[in-house]
Amino acid sequence: MKDYDRKENGLSRRAFFGKSAAAVAGLAIASHPVFGAPAIIRNLGKPNSKFAGVQIGAITYSWRSMPTDAESILKYCVECNISAVELMGPTAEAFAGAPHASTEPAVRRGGGPQLSDEERVARAKELAAWRASVSMDKFEQLRKMFKNAGVSIYAYKPSALGERNTDAEIEYALRAAKALGASHVTVELPRRAEQSKRLGLIANRHKIAVAYHGHLQQTFTAWDEALAQSAYNGINLDAGHYVAAGFDPIPFIEAKHKHIYSMHMKDRKSKANGQDNVPWGEGDTPIVEILQLMKKNKYKFPATVELEYRIPEGSDAVKEVAKCVEYCRKALERKS
């Protein structure tokens, strides 16, 4: 892997991050007609995270340490200057009235009631029945609520696309994604080719893409079989995990960009350096170079902030995501 700690135009990646973080670290939450938002991003009351033609987004998983009901997520977006998101399933499903849906962090961390195997099976069946019959009205209402605040939903990540999920649940997930305004759903890259074929065939009927996300199993050819199975199978690349797996994401992006629907951005150490998730600018992910490539080649897929490093004491997920957004802005507005 090439040396991403090199200096470019006299500015190291570490120094670049320091200056970017400093720009947002001291911002206080100012009064806002609807939400509390930093004064620097109050642009007619709406966020704007499209810089130099590149859409910067965030996966709402980034705020998993906080309540993730729809109203809270929208507030975080405005505070972080995020104008586009990959929406996690529980937020939308809770808004739409799904049974047992929780948006509280304590419950998601296992703090809810301890269930027997029989109770878990019963709940899964109840949720599957709800998904198979639910109206899309609340999902459309959620899209409009976000749109009115200046936030679009480009991807939806429900827990309804696995091998154990019924075809009706998968159909539901794609219909919900459309109602939310998303161009694609995201799901982990299946271990079995039969599953990506199954998803791709259903996606073809609905004319909405399934973008597969990878972790350390990502390689240059990891998606090739799924891509060959359906025109509606695509890629949700994770640039940070790709680096941690031991590879350079730049050649992959250049070669596969037509199949990439969205891309997760995080800073991780390379395989040789321990693979840790670290604050942006301290790892080996070529974030600046990737964003500059997107700008240069006018790639249309969004770069999705995914907060996975440990939140520093005295900070929170909103402040850290805001730092990452500012990092992206600085990277895109600097000269190549």
FENQUIJO-V832784 format. One record per pair of residues at least 24 apart in sequence whose C-alpha atoms are under 8 Angstrom apart, sorted by the first residue. I is the first residue (numbers start at 1). J is the second residue. D is the distance in Angstrom with one decimal. If there is no record, write none. Layout:
BEGIN
i=I j=J d=D
i=I j=J d=D
END
This chain:
BEGIN
i=1 j=246 d=7.6
i=1 j=247 d=6.8
i=1 j=248 d=6.1
i=2 j=248 d=7.8
i=4 j=284 d=6.1
i=4 j=285 d=7.5
i=4 j=286 d=6.1
i=5 j=284 d=7.5
i=13 j=281 d=5.4
i=13 j=282 d=7.7
i=14 j=281 d=4.9
i=14 j=282 d=6.1
i=15 j=281 d=8.0
i=16 j=281 d=7.3
i=17 j=280 d=6.6
i=17 j=281 d=5.2
i=17 j=327 d=6.3
i=18 j=281 d=8.0
i=20 j=323 d=7.0
i=20 j=326 d=5.9
i=20 j=327 d=5.1
i=20 j=330 d=6.5
i=21 j=323 d=5.2
i=21 j=324 d=7.8
i=21 j=326 d=7.0
i=21 j=327 d=6.9
i=23 j=326 d=7.5
i=24 j=322 d=7.0
i=24 j=323 d=6.1
i=24 j=326 d=7.1
i=25 j=319 d=7.4
i=25 j=323 d=7.2
i=29 j=79 d=7.6
i=35 j=75 d=5.9
i=35 j=78 d=7.2
i=35 j=79 d=7.8
i=36 j=75 d=7.4
i=36 j=78 d=7.9
i=36 j=79 d=6.6
i=37 j=78 d=6.1
i=37 j=79 d=4.4
i=37 j=80 d=7.8
i=38 j=79 d=6.1
i=41 j=79 d=7.9
i=41 j=81 d=6.1
i=45 j=149 d=7.7
i=46 j=78 d=6.7
i=46 j=83 d=7.9
i=46 j=149 d=5.9
i=46 j=150 d=5.1
i=46 j=151 d=8.0
i=47 j=77 d=7.5
i=47 j=78 d=5.5
i=47 j=80 d=8.0
i=47 j=81 d=4.6
i=47 j=82 d=5.8
i=47 j=83 d=5.3
i=47 j=149 d=8.0
i=47 j=150 d=6.1
i=47 j=151 d=7.3
i=48 j=81 d=5.9
i=48 j=82 d=6.2
i=48 j=83 d=5.1
i=48 j=150 d=7.6
i=49 j=81 d=6.0
i=49 j=82 d=5.2
i=49 j=83 d=5.3
i=49 j=84 d=7.5
i=49 j=325 d=7.4
i=49 j=329 d=7.8
i=50 j=83 d=7.6
i=51 j=329 d=6.0
i=51 j=332 d=6.3
i=51 j=333 d=7.1
i=52 j=295 d=6.6
i=52 j=332 d=6.1
i=52 j=333 d=6.5
i=53 j=295 d=6.5
i=53 j=298 d=7.1
i=54 j=291 d=7.7
i=54 j=294 d=6.8
i=54 j=295 d=6.1
i=54 j=298 d=7.5
i=54 j=299 d=7.5
i=54 j=300 d=7.0
i=54 j=302 d=6.8
i=54 j=303 d=7.7
i=54 j=332 d=7.9
i=55 j=84 d=7.6
i=55 j=300 d=7.6
i=55 j=301 d=7.4
i=55 j=302 d=4.8
i=55 j=303 d=6.4
i=56 j=82 d=7.3
i=56 j=83 d=7.8
i=56 j=84 d=7.1
i=56 j=302 d=5.7
i=56 j=303 d=5.0
i=56 j=304 d=6.0
i=56 j=305 d=7.3
i=56 j=325 d=7.2
i=56 j=328 d=7.4
i=57 j=82 d=6.0
i=57 j=83 d=6.7
i=57 j=84 d=4.8
i=57 j=85 d=5.1
i=57 j=86 d=7.3
i=57 j=302 d=6.3
i=57 j=303 d=5.9
i=57 j=304 d=4.5
i=57 j=305 d=6.0
i=58 j=82 d=7.0
i=58 j=84 d=6.9
i=58 j=85 d=4.9
i=58 j=86 d=6.1
i=58 j=303 d=7.8
i=58 j=304 d=4.6
i=58 j=305 d=4.4
i=58 j=306 d=6.1
i=59 j=85 d=5.6
i=59 j=86 d=4.5
i=59 j=87 d=6.1
i=59 j=88 d=7.3
i=59 j=304 d=6.2
i=59 j=305 d=6.3
i=59 j=306 d=5.8
i=60 j=85 d=6.8
i=60 j=86 d=6.3
i=60 j=87 d=5.5
i=60 j=88 d=6.0
i=61 j=87 d=7.9
i=61 j=88 d=6.5
i=61 j=306 d=7.2
i=61 j=307 d=7.8
i=62 j=305 d=7.7
i=62 j=306 d=5.4
i=62 j=307 d=4.7
i=62 j=308 d=7.0
i=62 j=317 d=6.9
i=62 j=321 d=7.5
i=63 j=307 d=7.8
i=63 j=317 d=5.6
i=63 j=318 d=7.0
i=64 j=105 d=6.2
i=65 j=105 d=5.7
i=65 j=317 d=7.1
i=66 j=104 d=7.1
i=66 j=105 d=5.8
i=66 j=317 d=7.7
i=67 j=103 d=5.7
i=67 j=104 d=4.9
i=67 j=105 d=5.9
i=68 j=103 d=4.8
i=68 j=104 d=6.6
i=68 j=105 d=7.7
i=69 j=94 d=7.2
i=69 j=95 d=7.3
i=69 j=103 d=5.3
i=69 j=104 d=7.9
i=70 j=95 d=6.6
i=70 j=142 d=7.8
i=74 j=146 d=6.7
i=74 j=149 d=7.8
i=74 j=151 d=7.8
i=76 j=318 d=6.1
i=77 j=151 d=7.5
i=79 j=318 d=7.2
i=79 j=322 d=7.5
i=80 j=318 d=6.3
i=80 j=319 d=7.2
i=80 j=321 d=6.4
i=80 j=322 d=4.4
i=80 j=325 d=7.2
i=81 j=322 d=7.0
i=81 j=325 d=7.4
i=82 j=151 d=7.1
i=82 j=325 d=7.6
i=83 j=150 d=5.9
i=83 j=151 d=4.3
i=83 j=152 d=6.2
i=84 j=151 d=5.1
i=84 j=152 d=4.6
i=84 j=153 d=5.6
i=84 j=154 d=6.6
i=85 j=151 d=7.3
i=85 j=152 d=6.4
i=85 j=153 d=5.0
i=85 j=154 d=6.1
i=85 j=155 d=6.9
i=85 j=304 d=7.6
i=86 j=153 d=6.1
i=86 j=154 d=5.9
i=86 j=155 d=4.4
i=86 j=156 d=5.6
i=86 j=157 d=7.1
i=86 j=304 d=7.6
i=87 j=153 d=6.7
i=87 j=155 d=6.2
i=87 j=156 d=4.9
i=87 j=157 d=6.1
i=88 j=156 d=6.1
i=88 j=157 d=4.8
i=88 j=158 d=6.0
i=89 j=156 d=6.8
i=89 j=157 d=5.4
i=89 j=158 d=3.8
i=89 j=159 d=6.4
i=90 j=158 d=7.2
i=92 j=139 d=6.8
i=92 j=142 d=7.5
i=95 j=138 d=7.1
i=95 j=139 d=7.9
i=95 j=142 d=7.6
i=96 j=138 d=5.1
i=96 j=139 d=6.5
i=98 j=127 d=6.9
i=98 j=130 d=6.8
i=98 j=131 d=7.9
i=99 j=126 d=7.4
i=99 j=127 d=6.2
i=99 j=130 d=7.6
i=128 j=165 d=7.8
i=128 j=166 d=7.5
i=128 j=168 d=7.9
i=128 j=169 d=6.2
i=131 j=168 d=7.6
i=131 j=169 d=5.8
i=131 j=172 d=5.9
i=132 j=168 d=5.4
i=132 j=169 d=5.9
i=132 j=171 d=8.0
i=132 j=172 d=6.1
i=136 j=175 d=7.6
i=136 j=176 d=6.4
i=136 j=179 d=6.4
i=139 j=176 d=6.3
i=139 j=179 d=5.7
i=139 j=180 d=5.6
i=140 j=179 d=5.0
i=140 j=180 d=5.7
i=142 j=180 d=6.9
i=143 j=179 d=7.2
i=143 j=180 d=4.8
i=143 j=181 d=6.5
i=152 j=181 d=7.4
i=153 j=180 d=6.4
i=153 j=181 d=6.0
i=153 j=182 d=5.4
i=154 j=181 d=6.6
i=154 j=182 d=4.1
i=154 j=183 d=5.7
i=154 j=184 d=6.9
i=155 j=182 d=4.8
i=155 j=183 d=6.2
i=155 j=184 d=5.1
i=155 j=185 d=5.3
i=155 j=186 d=6.7
i=156 j=180 d=8.0
i=156 j=182 d=6.5
i=156 j=184 d=6.7
i=156 j=185 d=4.7
i=156 j=186 d=6.2
i=157 j=185 d=5.6
i=157 j=186 d=5.0
i=157 j=187 d=6.4
i=158 j=185 d=7.8
i=158 j=186 d=7.8
i=158 j=187 d=7.9
i=161 j=187 d=6.8
i=161 j=199 d=7.6
i=162 j=195 d=7.9
i=163 j=195 d=6.4
i=170 j=199 d=7.7
i=170 j=202 d=7.7
i=171 j=202 d=7.1
i=174 j=203 d=7.2
i=174 j=206 d=7.0
i=174 j=208 d=6.8
i=175 j=206 d=7.6
i=178 j=208 d=7.5
i=183 j=208 d=6.1
i=183 j=209 d=6.6
i=184 j=208 d=5.7
i=184 j=209 d=4.5
i=184 j=210 d=5.6
i=184 j=211 d=6.5
i=184 j=261 d=7.3
i=185 j=209 d=6.4
i=185 j=210 d=5.1
i=185 j=211 d=6.1
i=186 j=210 d=5.9
i=186 j=211 d=4.8
i=186 j=212 d=5.8
i=186 j=213 d=6.6
i=186 j=236 d=6.9
i=187 j=211 d=6.6
i=187 j=212 d=5.2
i=187 j=213 d=5.8
i=188 j=212 d=5.4
i=188 j=213 d=4.6
i=188 j=214 d=6.1
i=189 j=213 d=5.4
i=189 j=214 d=5.8
i=189 j=223 d=7.9
i=193 j=225 d=7.3
i=193 j=226 d=7.0
i=196 j=226 d=5.8
i=196 j=229 d=7.6
i=196 j=233 d=7.7
i=197 j=226 d=6.7
i=197 j=229 d=5.6
i=197 j=230 d=7.0
i=199 j=233 d=7.9
i=200 j=226 d=7.9
i=200 j=229 d=6.8
i=200 j=230 d=5.1
i=200 j=231 d=7.5
i=200 j=232 d=5.8
i=200 j=233 d=5.4
i=201 j=230 d=6.5
i=201 j=232 d=8.0
i=203 j=232 d=6.0
i=203 j=233 d=7.8
i=204 j=230 d=7.2
i=204 j=231 d=7.3
i=204 j=232 d=5.8
i=207 j=232 d=7.1
i=208 j=232 d=6.6
i=209 j=233 d=5.8
i=209 j=234 d=6.6
i=210 j=234 d=5.9
i=210 j=235 d=7.9
i=211 j=235 d=4.5
i=211 j=236 d=5.0
i=211 j=260 d=7.6
i=211 j=261 d=6.4
i=211 j=262 d=7.8
i=212 j=236 d=5.1
i=212 j=237 d=7.6
i=213 j=237 d=5.9
i=213 j=238 d=6.8
i=214 j=238 d=6.3
i=214 j=241 d=7.5
i=215 j=241 d=5.3
i=215 j=242 d=7.1
i=215 j=245 d=7.9
i=216 j=241 d=5.7
i=216 j=242 d=6.6
i=216 j=244 d=6.8
i=216 j=245 d=4.9
i=217 j=245 d=7.1
i=218 j=242 d=5.9
i=218 j=245 d=6.9
i=219 j=245 d=7.8
i=219 j=247 d=7.5
i=220 j=252 d=6.3
i=227 j=259 d=8.0
i=234 j=259 d=5.2
i=234 j=260 d=6.0
i=234 j=261 d=6.5
i=235 j=259 d=5.8
i=235 j=260 d=4.6
i=235 j=261 d=5.9
i=235 j=262 d=7.2
i=236 j=260 d=6.0
i=236 j=261 d=6.0
i=236 j=262 d=5.1
i=236 j=263 d=5.3
i=236 j=264 d=7.2
i=237 j=262 d=6.8
i=237 j=263 d=4.7
i=237 j=264 d=6.1
i=238 j=263 d=5.6
i=238 j=264 d=4.5
i=238 j=265 d=6.3
i=238 j=266 d=7.9
i=239 j=263 d=7.0
i=239 j=264 d=6.1
i=239 j=265 d=5.7
i=239 j=266 d=7.0
i=239 j=285 d=6.9
i=240 j=264 d=7.5
i=240 j=265 d=6.1
i=240 j=266 d=5.0
i=240 j=267 d=5.4
i=240 j=268 d=5.2
i=240 j=285 d=5.6
i=241 j=268 d=7.0
i=243 j=268 d=6.9
i=243 j=269 d=7.2
i=243 j=270 d=5.3
i=243 j=271 d=7.1
i=243 j=284 d=7.0
i=243 j=285 d=6.0
i=244 j=268 d=6.1
i=244 j=269 d=5.9
i=244 j=270 d=4.4
i=244 j=271 d=4.8
i=244 j=274 d=7.9
i=244 j=275 d=4.8
i=244 j=276 d=7.9
i=245 j=270 d=7.0
i=245 j=271 d=5.7
i=245 j=275 d=7.8
i=246 j=270 d=5.9
i=246 j=271 d=4.9
i=246 j=272 d=7.3
i=250 j=289 d=8.0
i=250 j=290 d=6.6
i=257 j=299 d=7.4
i=260 j=301 d=6.7
i=261 j=301 d=5.4
i=261 j=302 d=7.5
i=262 j=301 d=5.1
i=262 j=302 d=5.2
i=262 j=303 d=6.2
i=262 j=304 d=6.9
i=263 j=301 d=7.4
i=263 j=302 d=6.4
i=263 j=303 d=5.0
i=263 j=304 d=5.7
i=264 j=303 d=6.0
i=264 j=304 d=4.6
i=264 j=305 d=6.0
i=264 j=306 d=6.1
i=265 j=303 d=6.3
i=265 j=304 d=5.6
i=265 j=305 d=5.1
i=265 j=306 d=5.9
i=266 j=305 d=6.6
i=266 j=306 d=5.9
i=266 j=307 d=6.8
i=266 j=308 d=7.2
i=277 j=308 d=6.4
i=277 j=309 d=5.0
i=277 j=310 d=7.9
i=278 j=308 d=7.9
i=278 j=309 d=5.0
i=278 j=310 d=7.4
i=279 j=309 d=6.0
i=279 j=310 d=8.0
i=280 j=324 d=6.9
i=280 j=327 d=7.9
i=288 j=328 d=7.5
i=288 j=331 d=5.4
i=288 j=332 d=7.7
i=291 j=328 d=7.4
i=291 j=331 d=6.9
i=291 j=332 d=6.3
i=292 j=331 d=7.1
i=292 j=332 d=6.1
i=292 j=336 d=6.8
i=295 j=332 d=7.1
END
